[in-house]
Amino acid sequence: MTEGFATTVVTQGVLDRLEPQEVLGFFEILANIPRGSGNEERVAQWVVSFAHEHGLEAVKDDLHCVLVKKPGQGGLEQSAPLVLHCHLDMVCEKAENTEFDFVNDPIRLVVEGDFISANGTSLGADNGIGVSYILALLASDNLPHPPLEAVFTSMEELGKGGAAHFDTTQLSGRRMIDFNWISESEILAGCSGDVTFTVDVPAEWTSIPLTHTVTRLFSVRGLKGGHCEFDIQRERANAIQVLARGLTEILRDHDVLIADLSGGAQNNAIPADAHVVLVMRPEHADSVAAIIALLQTDLHDEFMLADPNIRLELLDVAAPRRTFSGESGKRLAKLTQLIPNGVISWNLHVPGRVETSNNLGTIRTTPEGARLMSTITSAVSSRKHDVLHRVSALADLAGGGINVRIFGLDAPEFPYRPDSELLAIASQAYRDVMGSEPSVEVSQCSLELGMFSRRVPIDDIISIGTELHDLHSPAEKVNHTSVARVWPLVMRVVSRL
């Protein structure tokens, strides 16, 4: 038993009266285990302990991916193995003015009508609901199913680093059901790929001149944020690029130095807030404030529908120990403003779907200067790589030792296969359980499906989902009545394999 996370003691009891308990009970346990991307060790250890309690083989690697194997049962013992897939990590976003420590605090669950959400933070239904379905299958002792190979990856939300590292030679299955989808009305049968990259900008650190005695914190707040794939076409504001836009205007004609940049929560979440410290001459303070006030008016007009609560603030703060040099600050602001962001091209093969997009997700001060992290998503690998090459070319033109590197996995797309046997079986099961015809979705999002199909190789993959809303944001929620409808579908599909 993993210390502090025994299944008999960690539940909050918020979901006790909801069905199906065999799924939602696990989801409540997961809510008690901090599992932001890069912080999956405890939840991975818990999954290993859970497997051992149920007499199952389990192995965890050094990046905290877990593989659990369960023999077939109910007459399907000799069937071909089935790979199940989900990811353990979640995006950690909190509402403005919410005090919460994602490294140590449990998610505070709230039930309102048909929906489960969290109090002031993201919920982790992406992909906690998928994890819960798989745990329920592994815990079942009477459901017929083929031999199961359950893969719980880490850092999916952070460049898919865990999946890139996972030893796929451990898998003998050549068909896979993924549970990282967001709609019960669809069976996902194809998806885009993505690549995450970092941009490191040297600061050329300098001491603060004696002439610069005024220090202000310039903040961008109140944005909706959202998922870098499902919400990118909504034309919401990107807090980091808004910050860069303001900086570019300020630095054009004013002797202002910058320090302590921070913005966004994760590379694949549209950043909802960002800030930077400005150090300036006293005679420039009123002019800087006027620039920000004018930008606030312009932004209100530009985003009155997509992001109506955008807010720029300028507050007094203590002076930093050091700042970027004047030239390196201008270089950073201009580069950040010019990095392609949002929808880049639309998919002409699947009308209404984004083909290629980029999300400038985070900016952080580093010992060397500043690091930007961004994720390109595309259904066409060459277009994805073209955007990356354009950013590299932009960095070369900017000069100053700026460096662009791939972070994590360059994840390929997973093409739609109309002849998929899994899709045919799942579609028939859907008709039997739901009483209607499922939609077959080929999505603009990037999952880990293409990576598995290339590396194992698994040649037949689908994804089954549940109704989720507002992923990667404090408004994230899951419809628990959808879980109650999808769980019988999951059981029906695996029992027919």
LINDA-V655156 format. One record per backbone hydrogen bond with DSSP energy under -1.0 kcal/mol. NH is the residue of the N-H (numbers start at 1). CO is the residue of the C=O. E is the energy in kcal/mol with one decimal. If there is no record, write none. Layout:
<<NH/CO/E> <NH/CO/E>>
//
This chain:
<<5/2/-2.2> <9/6/-1.9> <10/6/-1.5> <18/15/-1.9> <23/20/-1.4> <24/20/-2.7> <25/21/-2.2> <27/23/-1.7> <28/24/-2.0> <29/25/-1.5> <30/26/-2.5> <31/27/-1.6> <32/29/-1.4> <33/30/-1.7> <37/90/-1.2> <39/36/-2.8> <44/40/-2.7> <45/41/-2.3> <46/42/-2.0> <47/43/-2.2> <48/44/-2.1> <49/45/-2.4> <50/46/-2.8> <51/47/-2.5> <52/48/-2.4> <53/49/-2.4> <54/50/-1.3> <55/52/-1.7> <56/51/-2.8> <57/69/-1.1> <59/67/-2.0> <61/65/-2.3> <64/61/-1.8> <66/152/-2.5> <67/59/-2.5> <68/150/-2.4> <69/57/-2.3> <70/148/-2.5> <73/145/-2.4> <79/76/-1.5> <82/147/-2.9> <83/175/-2.7> <84/149/-2.2> <85/177/-2.0> <86/151/-1.8> <88/153/-3.1> <90/35/-1.6> <95/120/-3.0> <98/95/-2.0> <105/101/-3.4> <107/31/-3.1> <110/117/-2.6> <112/115/-2.6> <115/112/-1.9> <116/478/-2.8> <117/110/-2.8> <119/108/-2.4> <120/118/-1.3> <122/93/-2.6> <128/124/-2.0> <129/125/-1.9> <131/127/-2.4> <132/128/-2.0> <133/129/-2.1> <134/130/-1.8> <135/131/-2.5> <136/132/-2.3> <137/133/-2.0> <138/134/-2.5> <139/135/-2.0> <140/136/-1.0> <145/73/-1.7> <148/70/-2.9> <149/82/-2.3> <150/68/-3.2> <151/84/-3.2> <152/66/-3.1> <153/86/-2.3> <158/155/-1.3> <160/155/-1.1> <161/155/-1.1> <162/154/-1.2> <164/160/-1.8> <165/161/-1.3> <166/162/-1.7> <168/166/-1.2> <170/167/-1.4> <171/168/-1.8> <176/460/-2.5> <177/83/-2.5> <178/462/-2.8> <179/85/-1.9> <187/439/-2.7> <188/463/-2.3> <189/441/-2.9> <191/414/-2.1> <192/445/-2.4> <193/378/-3.1> <194/411/-1.2> <195/376/-2.2> <197/374/-2.7> <198/405/-2.9> <199/372/-2.4> <200/403/-2.9> <201/370/-2.9> <203/368/-2.5> <206/323/-2.5> <212/209/-1.5> <213/211/-1.0> <214/280/-2.1> <216/278/-2.6> <217/315/-3.4> <218/276/-2.9> <219/313/-2.3> <220/274/-3.2> <221/311/-3.0> <223/272/-1.4> <228/268/-2.3> <231/227/-1.6> <234/231/-1.9> <239/271/-2.0> <242/238/-2.3> <243/239/-2.3> <244/240/-2.4> <245/241/-2.3> <246/242/-2.3> <247/243/-2.6> <248/244/-2.7> <249/245/-1.8> <250/246/-2.4> <251/247/-3.3> <256/254/-1.8> <257/279/-2.8> <259/277/-1.7> <262/275/-2.2> <263/363/-1.8> <264/273/-2.0> <269/266/-1.7> <270/226/-2.6> <274/220/-1.8> <275/262/-3.1> <276/218/-2.1> <277/259/-2.9> <278/216/-3.5> <279/257/-2.9> <280/214/-2.8> <284/281/-1.6> <285/282/-1.2> <288/284/-2.4> <289/285/-2.1> <290/286/-1.9> <291/287/-2.0> <292/288/-2.0> <293/289/-2.1> <294/290/-2.3> <295/291/-2.3> <296/292/-2.2> <297/293/-1.7> <298/294/-2.3> <299/295/-2.8> <300/296/-2.0> <301/297/-1.7> <302/298/-2.4> <303/299/-2.7> <307/303/-2.3> <310/307/-1.4> <311/221/-2.6> <313/219/-2.4> <315/217/-1.9> <317/215/-1.4> <323/206/-2.4> <324/258/-2.9> <325/203/-2.3> <329/325/-2.3> <330/326/-1.8> <331/327/-2.4> <332/328/-2.3> <333/329/-2.3> <334/330/-2.5> <335/331/-2.4> <336/332/-2.5> <337/333/-2.0> <338/334/-1.6> <339/335/-1.2> <342/358/-3.6> <344/356/-2.9> <345/356/-1.9> <347/353/-3.2> <353/350/-1.6> <355/345/-2.0> <356/345/-1.9> <357/377/-2.5> <358/342/-1.9> <359/375/-2.2> <361/359/-1.1> <361/373/-1.5> <362/373/-1.9> <363/263/-1.9> <364/371/-2.0> <365/261/-1.3> <366/369/-2.4> <370/201/-1.9> <371/364/-2.9> <372/199/-2.5> <373/362/-2.1> <374/197/-2.5> <375/359/-2.1> <376/195/-2.9> <377/357/-2.5> <378/193/-2.7> <379/355/-1.5> <384/380/-1.9> <385/381/-2.5> <386/382/-1.8> <387/383/-2.1> <388/384/-1.7> <389/385/-2.4> <390/386/-2.1> <391/387/-2.1> <392/388/-2.2> <393/389/-2.5> <394/390/-2.3> <395/391/-2.4> <396/392/-2.2> <397/393/-2.2> <398/394/-2.1> <399/395/-1.7> <403/200/-2.2> <405/198/-2.1> <407/196/-3.6> <409/159/-3.0> <411/194/-1.9> <411/409/-1.3> <414/191/-2.2> <420/417/-1.7> <424/420/-1.7> <425/421/-2.5> <426/422/-3.0> <427/423/-2.3> <428/424/-2.0> <429/425/-2.3> <430/426/-2.3> <431/427/-2.1> <432/428/-2.2> <433/429/-2.6> <434/430/-3.0> <435/431/-1.1> <439/185/-2.5> <441/187/-2.2> <443/190/-2.5> <452/448/-1.6> <453/449/-2.3> <454/450/-1.5> <455/451/-1.9> <456/452/-2.2> <458/452/-1.0> <459/174/-1.1> <462/176/-1.7> <463/188/-1.9> <464/178/-2.3> <466/181/-1.1> <468/182/-1.8> <469/477/-2.4> <476/473/-1.7> <477/469/-1.9> <478/116/-2.1> <479/467/-2.2> <480/114/-2.2> <483/479/-1.4> <484/480/-1.7> <485/481/-1.1> <486/482/-2.8> <487/483/-2.4> <490/486/-2.6> <491/487/-2.3> <492/488/-2.2> <493/489/-2.6> <494/490/-2.3> <495/491/-1.8> <496/493/-1.2> <497/494/-1.1>>
//
